[in-house]
Each structure stands twice: as C-alpha cells, then as structure tokens.
C-alpha cells in the first residue's frame, strides 16, 4: 500500500501596490494567489480594498514617502512575498495625467 500523500499546495503570496479597490488583486486571487496586503494613498480606495479583501492588510500609504511602520512591516515580510504588483493609475480617476 502506498502511503504517499501529496503536500498541500502552497499558494503564492501577493502584495498590491497602488492597489486602489483591488482590481489586480482580484485577478491574482482568481488565479489562485493569496493577497496579503494592498497599499494605496487614497483612503477611500484602500477602504474599499479592505472590504474586498478582508483577510489582507490594507495600508493607506503614500509610497513616495512611506511611514517607518510600513517600511518595518515590509522588511519583516520580505521573505513571505512571492509577487509584488503595482497597477497603472485608472485614467478616468487619476490626477496623474496620461
């Protein structure tokens, strides 16, 4: 009798930068990834991200000047992060221009 049991498949982890409401995160989650955090400077967008991904951390951060708390968290998590994504601004909502 074969006692082989396959290991539980490990899901790759994702951090979504410039996450907005979590469009990229949704795609990655749908593909089997585990979203562990989203970061956006827009507090309304990150509040929506938080509702869309209740098991992920939601950081309201300006990445051009990140807080020491965020930097410390990121340095602790760096070995847990498999994928780092960052989406382009949504042209219909962004003040960044084209």
N, C-alpha and C positions, 0 to 999 in steps of 0.2 A: 504494500500500500504506500502510495506517495504522500508524504506529509508536507509537501511544498505548499506554502501559502504566499501568494504574491503580496508584496509590500503595498500598503495603502498609497495610492498615487499622490505625490506631493504636488500641490498647486503652486505655481509661481506667484510671487507677490508683486504688487504694483503700487507705486506712488505716482499720483497725477498732479503735476504742477500746472498752474494756470487752469485749474480744474473747472471753473465755472460751476454749472449744475451737475456736471459729471458725465458728459457725453462720451468722452474717450473711455472713462472708467466703465461705463455701461457696456461698451463694445468689448473691452477686455474681460469684464466679468462674464459676459455672454459666451466668450470663448474659453471659459474655464479658469481664468486667473482669479486671484484673491486680492481685492483692492484693500490696502491697509491704511491709506491716507490720501487726502486731497488738499491742495493748497491753492488759495486764491485771495487776492487783496480785497475783492468786493464782498462785503459782509452778507449782502442778500444772496449772492450766488453761492457762497460757501454754506449758508444756512440751508439752501435748497439741496446742495450736495450732501449735507449731513442727514437730511430726511431721506434722500435717495439711497444713501449708503450708511445705514445706522451702525454697522459693525466696523466702520473705518473712522479714523481720526479726521477731523475737519479743522484745518488751520487757516485762520484769517491772517495772512501774512503778505507783506509787500516784499517780494523776493529781491528787489533792488536794495533793500535794507532789512534783511531778516533779523528777527529778535534772537537774543542769545539762547532763549528757551528752545526755539525751533532748531537752531544750529546744534545745540547739545543733543536734542532728540534725534536729529538726523545722524549725528556721529555715532550714537548708540545703535541705531537701526541699520547702519550701512551694510552690515553683513547679512541682514534679513531681506534686503531689497534685491529683487531679481530684475525688475523692469522699472525704468524711470521714464515717464511720458510727459510731454508738455505740448498742449494743443495751441494752434494759432488763435488769435482773437476772432471772435464772431464779428464779421464785418458790420452786421446790422446793429450791433450793440456797442462795439468798441469805439473809444475816443482816440485810439492809436492811429487811425487813418488807414490808408490802403497799404 
